[in-house]
Amino acid sequence: MMNTLPIRKIIHVDMDAFYASVAQMDNPELKGKAIAVGGGGIRGVISAASYEARTFGVKSAMSGRLAIKLCPELIFVRTDFARYTEISKHVRRIFYDYTDLVEPLSLDEAYLDVTENKKGNPSASLIAEEIRTRIFNEVGLTASAGISINKFIAKVASDYNKPNGQKTVNPEEVLQFLEVLDIRKFYGVGKVTSEKMYQKGIFTGADLKSKSLEYLDDNFGKSGRYYYHVVRGIHNSEVKPNRIRKSLAAERTFSKNLSSEVFMLEKLDHIAEEVSKRLNKSNVAGKTITLKIKYSDFTLQTRSKTLPYFINDKNIILDTAKDLLYQERLNNSVRLLGISLSNLNTETSKTKKVKTIEKPISVQLKFEF
């Protein structure tokens, strides 16, 4: 199968252990030590871990209690999003010196399309190396990069030589690179899916490639077509410089499990207020309200309701969240509540009416990478 679209030169830049590295840079006494960002306290959850901590098995989304068992010397530091944002803006200014086709994925990673770039440099690999050098010299942090013909392969490649490295997958190397790749390294294949693939004898890209489209559709649903194409180097998504926000959310993890809905309503009031503030600050509104409930046994449940109009008012958000809370009986005591708004007016047009309340690849072409 041939990719009929032109080959692009895509770079995926990913800052190395960003939150933890910022903490170590700003606090020299933490350099070389095992640290975790967030996760402090009895019920805290880790946002990021330094590479020193990762050697003990500490990782993001892990409870602080488990992390300290794995690494008794672990040092917990507070998150500092104002600082992360400041550094992220500096890094992005560096990106824009090379191309306007920059698609941020988060504060610490982005895609760049440098097929045609402001430096007139035909080598995407050299551009990536220059960008990483500038980040280190101007910011003081290291970054890794992946370079290839599309976003999927570039993202996979950026993890190949971490930390502080880069990997280029040239057009003629794409198929071989993907065939020998462990299926767990494929972007979009999570833990549950990889286990399912293992059970079906799919361990590498070559194993995945041997399966027909019909087989993948039958066994992996709508994701089957995606797997079928990406393992053949086909991923035609362009770098989108103006990524549209698709949802906005806020959540709270409680110091003690909540079993009374009265106490939950009090927490929902604060969460709804935070969501409303963020919506108004971003000048957006949404139709679909989702209530997220994480129980004491860590099982997760979501309940959603779509309104006939766009809203960003706290009272409407809260009332809808209350309805969702009472929609069915809770399975257990609750450790986390969250509210999100999706189906935003950014996905169509911001001129939509908002309800408010008055208040006083498989290709053989070659070129220089």
KEKE-3310 file (N, C-alpha, C; in steps of 0.2 Angstrom, whole numbers, plus 5000, padded with zeros to 4 digits):
npx = (5004:5003:5008:5000:5002:5013:5029:5033:5044:5045:5047:5047:5048:5052:5053:5064:5059:5051:5044:5051:5064:5064:5062:5074:5084:5080:5083:5097:5102:5095:5099:5104:5097:5084:5068:5051:5038:5024:5012:5015:5010:4997:4988:4992:4996:5008:5015:5026:5042:5059:5074:5082:5074:5066:5073:5070:5058:5048:5035:5025:5008:5007:5004:5009:5012:5015:5026:5036:5038:5045:5056:5064:5072:5066:5062:5049:5042:5034:5021:5023:5016:5016:5029:5033:5025:5031:5044:5040:5035:5046:5053:5045:5046:5058:5056:5047:5057:5061:5050:5033:5024:5019:5014:5008:5008:5007:5013:5026:5030:5030:5025:5034:5033:5045:5047:5047:5057:5061:5075:5080:5086:5089:5090:5081:5086:5097:5091:5084:5094:5100:5090:5088:5100:5100:5089:5095:5106:5099:5089:5092:5089:5087:5082:5073:5072:5062:5063:5055:5045:5031:5020:5017:5028:5038:5035:5036:5049:5056:5056:5066:5080:5081:5087:5090:5093:5092:5083:5083:5072:5073:5065:5067:5069:5058:5049:5056:5060:5048:5043:5052:5049:5044:5028:5022:5028:5022:5014:4998:4995:4990:4992:4982:4978:4990:4992:4981:4985:4996:4991:4985:4996:5003:5017:5027:5030:5030:5022:5010:5008:5006:4993:4976:4966:4953:4953:4959:4950:4939:4944:4949:4941:4936:4949:4956:4958:4967:4978:4982:4986:4996:5007:5011:5017:5009:5002:4993:4990:4991:5003:4996:4995:4986:4979:4963:4955:4947:4940:4937:4942:4941:4947:4946:4956:4952:4957:4952:4941:4925:4909:4896:4884:4881:4892:4899:4893:4896:4910:4908:4903:4914:4922:4914:4914:4928:4929:4920:4927:4938:4933:4927:4939:4945:4936:4926:4913:4903:4893:4892:4892:4902:4903:4915:4920:4930:4932:4935:4941:4948:4942:4934:4922:4911:4899:4888:4880:4871:4867:4855:4861:4875:4885:4893:4891:4893:4882:4873:4882:4885:4872:4869:4879:4875:4863:4868:4876:4866:4860:4862:4864:4879:4894:4903:4913:4920:4935:4939:4932:4927:4924:4920:4919:4914:4912:4913:4911:4922:4924:4916:4909:4913:4903:4891:4876:4877:4872:4869:4868:4862:4871:4872:5016:5019:5032:5044:5051:5065:5074:5084:5086)
npy = (4994:5011:5027:5041:5054:5068:5066:5072:5081:5078:5083:5077:5084:5082:5086:5081:5072:5083:5091:5086:5089:5103:5106:5101:5109:5122:5120:5116:5108:5096:5090:5075:5067:5056:5061:5066:5074:5081:5070:5070:5067:5057:5052:5057:5058:5055:5066:5067:5060:5060:5054:5047:5043:5035:5023:5015:5011:5021:5031:5042:5045:5036:5031:5041:5034:5021:5024:5028:5017:5009:5017:5023:5034:5044:5061:5072:5085:5101:5104:5117:5125:5138:5141:5130:5134:5146:5142:5133:5142:5149:5138:5136:5148:5146:5135:5142:5150:5142:5136:5139:5130:5122:5111:5110:5098:5097:5105:5101:5095:5094:5094:5098:5104:5104:5103:5113:5126:5140:5142:5137:5125:5109:5098:5089:5082:5089:5101:5097:5094:5106:5113:5106:5109:5123:5124:5118:5127:5139:5138:5128:5115:5097:5090:5077:5070:5065:5061:5060:5054:5056:5061:5050:5041:5049:5053:5040:5038:5048:5043:5034:5036:5042:5048:5065:5063:5059:5052:5047:5042:5037:5039:5027:5018:5016:5005:4994:4998:4999:4986:4978:4984:4983:4980:4987:4999:5006:5021:5024:5012:5005:4999:4989:4986:4981:4970:4962:4960:4953:4941:4937:4933:4944:4952:4961:4974:4967:4956:4962:4968:4957:4953:4954:4968:4965:4956:4964:4974:4966:4962:4973:4984:5000:5005:4996:4999:5010:5004:4995:5003:5012:5003:5001:5012:5023:5037:5050:5062:5080:5092:5102:5119:5126:5120:5114:5116:5103:5099:5104:5103:5100:5093:5085:5076:5068:5070:5061:5047:5050:5046:5051:5060:5073:5079:5077:5086:5098:5098:5097:5109:5118:5113:5115:5129:5131:5125:5134:5146:5143:5141:5153:5161:5156:5160:5151:5139:5125:5110:5097:5089:5081:5070:5064:5050:5043:5028:5022:5010:5012:5010:5017:5029:5037:5049:5056:5071:5079:5095:5106:5118:5129:5131:5140:5144:5143:5139:5132:5122:5116:5112:5102:5093:5089:5082:5071:5065:5060:5052:5038:5025:5026:5016:5014:5021:5037:5044:5053:5067:5074:5086:5089:5099:5096:5095:5108:5125:5129:5119:5121:5135:5151:5159:5153:5152:5155:5150:5159:5166:5180:5190:5199:5024:5018:5020:5024:5035:5046:5058:5071:5069)
npz = (5000:4995:5001:4996:4998:5000:5007:5023:5034:5050:5067:5083:5098:5115:5131:5144:5158:5163:5173:5185:5181:5180:5194:5199:5192:5197:5210:5215:5225:5224:5213:5204:5213:5219:5215:5217:5209:5216:5225:5238:5255:5263:5253:5241:5223:5211:5200:5192:5190:5194:5184:5192:5202:5194:5192:5203:5200:5202:5196:5186:5190:5200:5217:5231:5243:5238:5231:5240:5247:5237:5235:5248:5250:5243:5238:5240:5230:5227:5215:5202:5192:5186:5184:5176:5165:5161:5157:5147:5137:5133:5127:5117:5110:5104:5095:5086:5079:5069:5062:5059:5060:5072:5084:5099:5112:5125:5140:5139:5127:5109:5091:5076:5060:5048:5035:5026:5031:5042:5042:5031:5030:5024:5032:5043:5054:5058:5062:5073:5081:5083:5089:5101:5107:5109:5118:5129:5131:5133:5142:5151:5152:5147:5131:5121:5105:5091:5074:5058:5045:5048:5060:5069:5069:5072:5085:5092:5089:5097:5110:5109:5112:5124:5140:5133:5119:5102:5088:5072:5059:5044:5027:5020:5030:5038:5037:5042:5054:5061:5060:5069:5081:5098:5103:5113:5112:5103:5099:5106:5109:5123:5140:5143:5130:5124:5132:5128:5114:5116:5120:5109:5101:5096:5096:5091:5079:5066:5069:5071:5058:5051:5052:5046:5039:5042:5053:5063:5064:5069:5081:5088:5086:5082:5083:5076:5062:5063:5069:5058:5048:5053:5056:5044:5041:5038:5041:5041:5047:5049:5055:5066:5069:5077:5088:5093:5108:5116:5128:5145:5161:5179:5195:5211:5223:5238:5255:5264:5262:5255:5260:5261:5252:5255:5259:5247:5238:5243:5239:5225:5222:5224:5214:5202:5202:5199:5186:5179:5180:5173:5160:5157:5157:5146:5137:5132:5130:5134:5129:5134:5150:5161:5174:5185:5194:5206:5215:5232:5230:5219:5207:5192:5187:5175:5172:5160:5153:5140:5136:5127:5124:5124:5138:5152:5164:5182:5190:5182:5178:5191:5195:5185:5187:5200:5197:5190:5199:5208:5199:5199:5212:5222:5221:5231:5244:5240:5233:5224:5214:5199:5187:5170:5155:5138:5120:5115:5111:5103:5094:5084:5081:5089:5090:5093:5103:5120:5135:5149:5166:5173:5184:5199:5035:5019:5009:4996:4993:4994:5003:5010:5028)
capx = (5000:5007:5005:5000:5003:5020:5032:5034:5049:5042:5051:5043:5052:5049:5057:5066:5057:5051:5043:5056:5070:5064:5064:5082:5087:5079:5085:5103:5103:5091:5102:5106:5093:5077:5063:5044:5034:5017:5012:5016:5004:4995:4984:4995:4997:5014:5014:5032:5048:5066:5076:5085:5068:5063:5077:5067:5051:5044:5033:5019:5001:5008:5003:5015:5013:5019:5033:5041:5040:5050:5062:5063:5075:5062:5061:5043:5042:5027:5021:5024:5014:5018:5036:5033:5022:5036:5049:5037:5034:5053:5055:5041:5049:5064:5052:5045:5062:5062:5044:5026:5020:5021:5008:5010:5003:5007:5019:5033:5031:5026:5027:5036:5034:5051:5048:5050:5058:5064:5082:5082:5090:5086:5091:5077:5090:5102:5087:5082:5100:5101:5084:5090:5106:5097:5085:5100:5110:5095:5084:5096:5086:5088:5076:5074:5068:5061:5063:5053:5040:5025:5019:5017:5034:5042:5034:5039:5057:5058:5057:5071:5086:5080:5086:5095:5096:5087:5083:5080:5070:5073:5059:5068:5070:5052:5045:5060:5060:5041:5043:5055:5047:5040:5021:5021:5031:5018:5010:4991:4994:4991:4993:4976:4978:4996:4990:4976:4988:5001:4987:4984:5002:5006:5022:5031:5026:5029:5016:5004:5008:5004:4986:4972:4962:4947:4955:4960:4943:4935:4947:4951:4936:4938:4956:4960:4961:4973:4984:4983:4989:5002:5012:5014:5020:5004:4999:4993:4988:4996:5004:4990:4998:4981:4975:4957:4953:4940:4937:4940:4940:4944:4945:4949:4957:4951:4961:4948:4935:4918:4903:4890:4883:4880:4899:4901:4890:4900:4916:4906:4902:4921:4925:4911:4917:4934:4928:4917:4932:4943:4929:4927:4945:4947:4931:4923:4907:4902:4886:4892:4895:4904:4905:4920:4919:4934:4930:4940:4945:4951:4938:4932:4915:4909:4892:4887:4873:4872:4862:4854:4864:4882:4885:4899:4889:4894:4876:4871:4887:4884:4865:4869:4883:4871:4859:4872:4878:4860:4857:4862:4868:4886:4896:4907:4915:4923:4941:4940:4927:4929:4919:4923:4914:4916:4907:4914:4910:4928:4924:4912:4910:4912:4897:4885:4873:4879:4867:4872:4864:4864:4873:4875:5017:5024:5034:5051:5054:5070:5077:5088:5083)
capy = (5000:5017:5033:5045:5061:5070:5065:5077:5081:5080:5082:5077:5086:5080:5088:5075:5072:5090:5094:5085:5092:5110:5106:5100:5115:5127:5118:5112:5102:5091:5087:5068:5064:5053:5066:5065:5080:5079:5063:5070:5066:5050:5050:5060:5055:5058:5069:5066:5057:5061:5048:5044:5039:5029:5017:5012:5009:5026:5034:5046:5042:5031:5034:5043:5029:5015:5026:5029:5010:5007:5022:5026:5040:5048:5067:5075:5092:5103:5106:5124:5126:5145:5140:5126:5137:5151:5138:5130:5147:5150:5133:5137:5153:5143:5132:5146:5152:5137:5135:5141:5124:5120:5109:5108:5093:5098:5110:5098:5091:5097:5092:5103:5102:5108:5102:5120:5130:5147:5142:5135:5119:5103:5092:5089:5080:5094:5106:5095:5094:5113:5115:5103:5113:5129:5123:5117:5133:5145:5136:5124:5108:5093:5087:5072:5072:5060:5064:5055:5056:5058:5062:5044:5038:5054:5052:5034:5039:5053:5040:5029:5038:5046:5056:5069:5060:5059:5046:5049:5036:5040:5036:5020:5014:5016:4998:4989:5001:4997:4978:4975:4987:4980:4982:4991:5005:5009:5026:5023:5005:5006:4993:4984:4984:4977:4963:4959:4959:4947:4935:4935:4932:4950:4955:4966:4977:4962:4952:4966:4969:4950:4953:4958:4973:4962:4953:4970:4977:4962:4961:4979:4989:5006:5006:4991:5002:5014:4999:4992:5008:5015:4998:5001:5019:5027:5041:5057:5068:5085:5096:5108:5124:5129:5114:5116:5113:5099:5098:5108:5100:5101:5087:5085:5070:5070:5067:5055:5045:5053:5042:5055:5064:5080:5082:5077:5092:5104:5098:5098:5117:5121:5110:5118:5135:5131:5124:5140:5151:5141:5142:5160:5164:5154:5162:5145:5136:5118:5107:5090:5089:5074:5069:5058:5047:5037:5026:5020:5004:5015:5010:5024:5029:5043:5050:5062:5074:5084:5100:5108:5124:5130:5134:5141:5146:5139:5136:5126:5116:5112:5108:5096:5088:5086:5077:5066:5062:5057:5048:5031:5024:5025:5009:5013:5028:5041:5047:5059:5069:5079:5089:5091:5101:5095:5097:5115:5129:5130:5114:5124:5143:5154:5164:5150:5155:5153:5150:5162:5169:5187:5190:5206:5024:5014:5024:5023:5042:5048:5065:5072:5070)
capz = (5000:4995:5003:4990:5001:5000:5014:5027:5039:5056:5073:5089:5104:5121:5137:5148:5165:5163:5180:5190:5179:5182:5201:5200:5190:5202:5217:5214:5230:5222:5207:5206:5219:5217:5217:5214:5209:5219:5228:5245:5259:5263:5247:5235:5217:5208:5193:5188:5194:5190:5181:5197:5205:5190:5192:5208:5198:5203:5190:5186:5192:5206:5224:5235:5248:5235:5228:5246:5248:5232:5236:5254:5250:5238:5240:5236:5229:5225:5208:5201:5185:5184:5182:5170:5159:5159:5153:5141:5133:5131:5123:5111:5106:5100:5090:5081:5076:5064:5059:5062:5060:5079:5087:5106:5114:5132:5141:5138:5120:5103:5085:5072:5053:5046:5028:5023:5037:5041:5041:5024:5032:5022:5036:5049:5060:5061:5065:5079:5086:5085:5094:5108:5110:5111:5124:5134:5132:5135:5147:5156:5152:5141:5128:5116:5099:5086:5067:5053:5039:5050:5068:5073:5069:5076:5092:5094:5089:5102:5116:5108:5114:5130:5139:5130:5113:5096:5084:5065:5055:5037:5024:5018:5036:5041:5038:5046:5061:5064:5061:5075:5087:5103:5102:5119:5110:5098:5102:5105:5112:5130:5144:5142:5123:5123:5135:5123:5108:5118:5121:5102:5098:5093:5101:5087:5073:5061:5071:5070:5051:5048:5053:5040:5042:5045:5059:5067:5065:5073:5088:5091:5085:5077:5083:5071:5056:5064:5069:5052:5044:5056:5056:5037:5040:5035:5046:5037:5051:5048:5061:5067:5073:5081:5091:5096:5114:5115:5134:5150:5167:5186:5199:5217:5227:5245:5260:5267:5257:5256:5259:5262:5246:5257:5258:5240:5235:5245:5235:5218:5222:5222:5207:5197:5202:5196:5179:5176:5180:5167:5154:5156:5156:5140:5133:5129:5133:5131:5130:5138:5157:5163:5181:5185:5201:5207:5221:5236:5227:5213:5201:5189:5184:5172:5170:5156:5151:5135:5136:5120:5122:5127:5145:5155:5171:5187:5193:5178:5179:5197:5195:5181:5191:5205:5194:5188:5206:5210:5194:5202:5218:5222:5222:5237:5246:5235:5234:5219:5210:5194:5182:5164:5149:5132:5115:5116:5105:5099:5089:5078:5081:5096:5089:5095:5108:5126:5141:5155:5171:5175:5191:5201:5028:5015:5004:4995:4991:4998:5003:5016:5034)
cpx = (5004:5004:5006:5002:5010:5023:5034:5041:5046:5047:5046:5048:5049:5055:5058:5064:5055:5050:5048:5063:5070:5065:5071:5086:5086:5082:5091:5105:5099:5094:5105:5102:5086:5072:5056:5041:5026:5018:5014:5009:5002:4992:4986:4996:5003:5013:5020:5037:5054:5069:5079:5080:5065:5067:5074:5060:5046:5042:5027:5013:5002:5007:5009:5017:5017:5026:5038:5043:5046:5056:5061:5067:5072:5061:5054:5044:5035:5027:5021:5022:5015:5025:5036:5030:5027:5041:5046:5036:5041:5055:5051:5043:5055:5061:5051:5050:5063:5056:5038:5022:5022:5014:5010:5005:5002:5012:5026:5034:5027:5029:5029:5036:5039:5052:5050:5051:5061:5071:5084:5086:5086:5086:5087:5081:5094:5098:5085:5088:5101:5096:5086:5096:5104:5093:5090:5104:5106:5091:5088:5093:5088:5082:5078:5070:5068:5060:5061:5048:5033:5025:5020:5024:5039:5041:5037:5046:5059:5059:5063:5077:5086:5084:5091:5098:5091:5088:5079:5078:5069:5067:5061:5069:5064:5049:5049:5060:5053:5041:5046:5054:5043:5033:5019:5024:5027:5013:5002:4990:4995:4992:4988:4977:4984:4995:4986:4980:4993:4997:4985:4990:5005:5011:5026:5027:5025:5023:5010:5003:5005:4996:4982:4968:4956:4948:4956:4954:4939:4937:4948:4946:4938:4945:4960:4962:4967:4979:4986:4987:4996:5008:5015:5016:5016:5001:4999:4991:4993:4997:5000:4993:4992:4976:4969:4956:4947:4937:4941:4938:4944:4942:4948:4950:4956:4956:4958:4942:4929:4913:4896:4890:4882:4887:4902:4899:4894:4907:4914:4905:4909:4923:4921:4913:4923:4933:4925:4922:4937:4939:4929:4933:4947:4942:4928:4917:4906:4894:4886:4895:4896:4906:4909:4920:4925:4933:4936:4944:4948:4948:4935:4926:4914:4902:4891:4880:4875:4866:4861:4857:4871:4881:4892:4898:4890:4888:4873:4875:4885:4877:4865:4873:4879:4866:4862:4874:4872:4857:4857:4866:4875:4888:4900:4909:4919:4929:4942:4934:4930:4923:4922:4917:4918:4911:4907:4913:4916:4928:4920:4913:4909:4906:4890:4883:4875:4874:4870:4867:4866:4865:4874:4882:5021:5026:5041:5054:5060:5072:5080:5085:5089)
cpy = (5006:5023:5038:5053:5062:5068:5071:5076:5083:5079:5082:5079:5085:5081:5082:5076:5079:5093:5093:5088:5100:5110:5105:5106:5121:5126:5114:5107:5096:5087:5080:5064:5061:5058:5064:5072:5078:5073:5064:5069:5059:5048:5054:5056:5058:5060:5068:5063:5058:5054:5044:5040:5034:5023:5013:5009:5015:5029:5038:5042:5037:5035:5035:5037:5023:5018:5026:5022:5007:5011:5025:5033:5046:5055:5070:5083:5094:5105:5114:5125:5133:5144:5136:5129:5142:5147:5136:5136:5149:5145:5134:5142:5151:5139:5136:5150:5148:5136:5138:5136:5120:5117:5106:5103:5094:5104:5107:5094:5095:5094:5098:5100:5106:5106:5108:5124:5136:5148:5140:5129:5113:5097:5093:5087:5085:5100:5104:5095:5101:5116:5113:5107:5119:5129:5122:5123:5139:5144:5132:5117:5104:5091:5082:5073:5065:5063:5058:5058:5058:5058:5055:5041:5043:5054:5046:5035:5043:5049:5035:5030:5042:5044:5059:5066:5061:5053:5048:5042:5039:5036:5028:5015:5013:5009:4994:4992:4999:4990:4976:4979:4983:4984:4987:4998:5009:5014:5024:5016:5005:4999:4987:4981:4979:4970:4959:4956:4953:4941:4932:4934:4938:4953:4961:4969:4972:4958:4956:4967:4962:4949:4957:4963:4971:4960:4959:4973:4973:4962:4968:4985:4994:5007:5001:4994:5006:5010:4997:4997:5011:5010:4998:5008:5024:5031:5048:5063:5074:5088:5102:5113:5127:5123:5117:5112:5109:5098:5103:5105:5102:5095:5088:5078:5072:5067:5061:5054:5048:5047:5045:5060:5071:5083:5082:5084:5098:5104:5099:5106:5120:5119:5114:5125:5136:5130:5130:5145:5150:5142:5149:5164:5162:5156:5157:5143:5129:5115:5101:5091:5082:5074:5063:5056:5042:5035:5024:5014:5006:5013:5016:5024:5036:5043:5056:5064:5079:5089:5103:5115:5124:5133:5135:5144:5141:5135:5131:5120:5112:5108:5102:5091:5085:5080:5071:5062:5057:5052:5040:5030:5023:5018:5008:5020:5031:5044:5053:5060:5074:5080:5091:5094:5099:5097:5105:5119:5131:5125:5116:5131:5146:5159:5160:5153:5151:5154:5153:5165:5176:5187:5197:5204:5019:5017:5023:5030:5043:5055:5066:5073:5072)
cpz = (5000:4998:4998:4992:5001:5007:5017:5031:5045:5062:5079:5095:5110:5127:5141:5155:5167:5170:5185:5188:5181:5190:5203:5198:5195:5209:5216:5219:5228:5216:5209:5211:5216:5220:5214:5215:5211:5223:5235:5249:5259:5256:5241:5229:5214:5201:5189:5192:5190:5188:5187:5201:5201:5190:5198:5206:5200:5197:5191:5187:5197:5212:5227:5240:5245:5233:5234:5248:5243:5233:5242:5254:5245:5242:5236:5236:5226:5218:5207:5194:5182:5181:5176:5164:5157:5155:5147:5135:5130:5126:5116:5106:5101:5094:5084:5077:5069:5060:5062:5063:5066:5082:5094:5108:5122:5133:5139:5131:5115:5096:5081:5065:5050:5039:5024:5030:5036:5040:5035:5025:5029:5026:5043:5055:5063:5064:5072:5084:5088:5090:5101:5111:5112:5117:5130:5136:5135:5141:5153:5156:5146:5138:5123:5110:5094:5079:5062:5048:5041:5058:5072:5074:5073:5083:5095:5094:5095:5109:5115:5111:5120:5136:5135:5124:5108:5092:5077:5061:5048:5033:5022:5024:5040:5043:5042:5053:5064:5065:5067:5081:5091:5102:5107:5117:5105:5101:5101:5108:5119:5134:5143:5135:5121:5126:5130:5117:5110:5118:5114:5098:5094:5098:5098:5082:5067:5063:5069:5062:5048:5048:5048:5044:5045:5052:5064:5069:5070:5080:5092:5089:5080:5078:5078:5065:5057:5065:5063:5048:5047:5056:5049:5036:5037:5041:5043:5040:5050:5055:5061:5072:5078:5084:5095:5103:5114:5122:5139:5157:5174:5190:5206:5220:5234:5250:5264:5262:5259:5255:5259:5256:5248:5256:5251:5236:5237:5240:5228:5217:5220:5216:5201:5196:5198:5188:5176:5175:5174:5161:5152:5154:5149:5134:5129:5133:5130:5133:5134:5144:5159:5170:5182:5193:5201:5214:5226:5234:5220:5206:5199:5186:5181:5171:5166:5154:5146:5135:5128:5119:5126:5133:5147:5162:5176:5190:5189:5178:5185:5197:5191:5184:5196:5203:5192:5194:5208:5205:5196:5208:5217:5224:5229:5239:5240:5237:5230:5216:5205:5190:5176:5159:5143:5127:5115:5110:5101:5093:5083:5077:5087:5096:5091:5102:5115:5132:5147:5160:5173:5182:5193:5201:5024:5009:5003:4993:4996:4997:5010:5023:5039)
residu = (MET:MET:ASN:THR:LEU:PRO:ILE:ARG:LYS:ILE:ILE:HIS:VAL:ASP:MET:ASP:ALA:PHE:TYR:ALA:SER:VAL:ALA:GLN:MET:ASP:ASN:PRO:GLU:LEU:LYS:GLY:LYS:ALA:ILE:ALA:VAL:GLY:GLY:GLY:GLY:ILE:ARG:GLY:VAL:ILE:SER:ALA:ALA:SER:TYR:GLU:ALA:ARG:THR:PHE:GLY:VAL:LYS:SER:ALA:MET:SER:GLY:ARG:LEU:ALA:ILE:LYS:LEU:CYS:PRO:GLU:LEU:ILE:PHE:VAL:ARG:THR:ASP:PHE:ALA:ARG:TYR:THR:GLU:ILE:SER:LYS:HIS:VAL:ARG:ARG:ILE:PHE:TYR:ASP:TYR:THR:ASP:LEU:VAL:GLU:PRO:LEU:SER:LEU:ASP:GLU:ALA:TYR:LEU:ASP:VAL:THR:GLU:ASN:LYS:LYS:GLY:ASN:PRO:SER:ALA:SER:LEU:ILE:ALA:GLU:GLU:ILE:ARG:THR:ARG:ILE:PHE:ASN:GLU:VAL:GLY:LEU:THR:ALA:SER:ALA:GLY:ILE:SER:ILE:ASN:LYS:PHE:ILE:ALA:LYS:VAL:ALA:SER:ASP:TYR:ASN:LYS:PRO:ASN:GLY:GLN:LYS:THR:VAL:ASN:PRO:GLU:GLU:VAL:LEU:GLN:PHE:LEU:GLU:VAL:LEU:ASP:ILE:ARG:LYS:PHE:TYR:GLY:VAL:GLY:LYS:VAL:THR:SER:GLU:LYS:MET:TYR:GLN:LYS:GLY:ILE:PHE:THR:GLY:ALA:ASP:LEU:LYS:SER:LYS:SER:LEU:GLU:TYR:LEU:ASP:ASP:ASN:PHE:GLY:LYS:SER:GLY:ARG:TYR:TYR:TYR:HIS:VAL:VAL:ARG:GLY:ILE:HIS:ASN:SER:GLU:VAL:LYS:PRO:ASN:ARG:ILE:ARG:LYS:SER:LEU:ALA:ALA:GLU:ARG:THR:PHE:SER:LYS:ASN:LEU:SER:SER:GLU:VAL:PHE:MET:LEU:GLU:LYS:LEU:ASP:HIS:ILE:ALA:GLU:GLU:VAL:SER:LYS:ARG:LEU:ASN:LYS:SER:ASN:VAL:ALA:GLY:LYS:THR:ILE:THR:LEU:LYS:ILE:LYS:TYR:SER:ASP:PHE:THR:LEU:GLN:THR:ARG:SER:LYS:THR:LEU:PRO:TYR:PHE:ILE:ASN:ASP:LYS:ASN:ILE:ILE:LEU:ASP:THR:ALA:LYS:ASP:LEU:LEU:TYR:GLN:GLU:ARG:LEU:ASN:ASN:SER:VAL:ARG:LEU:LEU:GLY:ILE:SER:LEU:SER:ASN:LEU:ASN:THR:GLU:THR:SER:LYS:THR:LYS:LYS:VAL:LYS:THR:ILE:GLU:LYS:PRO:ILE:SER:VAL:GLN:LEU:LYS:PHE:GLU:PHE)
# end
